[in-house]
Amino acid sequence: MNPLTLNPSLTNFCVYGLGTTGMSVVNYFKRRNFSDYQIWDDNIKKDKEEKIYSKYLDLTDYIILSPGISLKKAKLKKKLIKNKHKIITDLDLFYLLNPKIKTIVITGTNGKSTTSKILQHVLKKNKINVQLGGNIGKPVLDLDLKTKPLVIIEASSFQLAYSQFIKPNYAAILNITNDHLDWHGSVKEYINSKFKIFSNQQTNNFAFLNNKALVRKFKKNKYKSKLKFVNSKKFKSIKNKIKNGYLSLEVNNENMSYVYALSKILKVKEKSFIKSLESFKGLPHRHEIFYKKNNKIFINDSKATSFQSSKFALKNNKNIFWIVGGLPKVRDRLELTQVKKNIIKTYIIGRHMKNFRKYLKNQVNFELCKTLKKAVATISNDTKNIKDKYITILLSPASASYDQFKNFEERGDTFKKLIKNSIKSNLL
């Protein structure tokens, strides 16, 4: 079927996976009275229904796969692999059915959410009709497009891996480091998923990169869009004019460089750009300074799910009492050479303490705590008599949260609650 002539009334779909994204697809179909679609989730354990749905996969026009579902692990993997050419995502459906909506797609290993949110803030403050969705906030099919807004889409590698028709007016890759390799299988496949944001762009579209190796790949693949190299020096030249403590942190230099480059293309005046950023507040769980008391500063950086993410916080703070641990990322390494001078002591939590102990041994002072509660209690005891210098109590786990928590948000909220209870009890 030619996607340019897709007619929902003449097209049938299979929705595979009924998480947040899958249900947004189903609800989208219901709102628009689509009738020809079937649904499936691997948690359904009815053999009869499984056989029926398996047949539908062979007959359908498109299979809309929820992000995170791996073809290697799915219950109906053989049928999915056989019909791989039919697989699309909710992002594809968005583009196929809304070809006139202008979009900005932002992806990368670190900083996607913060960059997307800052950009949305700047554009709103400059009276641009803008909405934000995708991997942050609402799924794209839940957005209200009646006013034809400019849509910012935060896209994860899971979403992009099976996307075919994504076609942004403006596309940006912030950075790429090893992540989700257990899911993608290799660094190459991970990078290729990110580069899909450029595949369908045309000569009147824009691509943003700040890495020379990625630029070489872009040119080698002969993408049609106009390449814009994001030079951090341009943002740094105006950085001191922005009166915002959060955005002045070095951790935000890369994010802000992209926001500045995109704002230029979108014709936001520099003076207005600077003024609009004064009121921006950082996102929770991303180097979130949530409390200060006497000589202590408390930072919730639960979103740091790899060492590369944690490295920013470790570089930008001093006298750190660092909580680390969780479900380690494949091939991730804790290279502390550049940051260990900033660390006073490390507290290892999670079910994989041996893995972290292996890297921290002979590098920094550490203690095995297993739970976040025990780590906070130990830090309280270790820091109670320190009065002569400023110290940082930092949760920046350098790992995923799933071994002990539902997600990084729950981990970060738990940390903040434990800290506030300790302060209330005069333990910190």
Beta strands, then each sheet from edge to edge (+ up, - down):
strand 1: 13-16
strand 2: 37-40
strand 3: 62-65
strand 4: 87-88
strand 5: 103-107
strand 6: 130-134
strand 7: 150-154
strand 8: 170-173
strand 9: 206-209
strand 10: 226-229
strand 11: 288-293
strand 12: 296-300
strand 13: 320-324
strand 14: 343-349
strand 15: 366-370
strand 16: 391-395
sheet 1: 2+ 1+ 3+ 4+
sheet 2: 6+ 7+ 5+ 8+ 9+ 10+
sheet 3: 11+ 12- 16- 13- 14- 15-
end
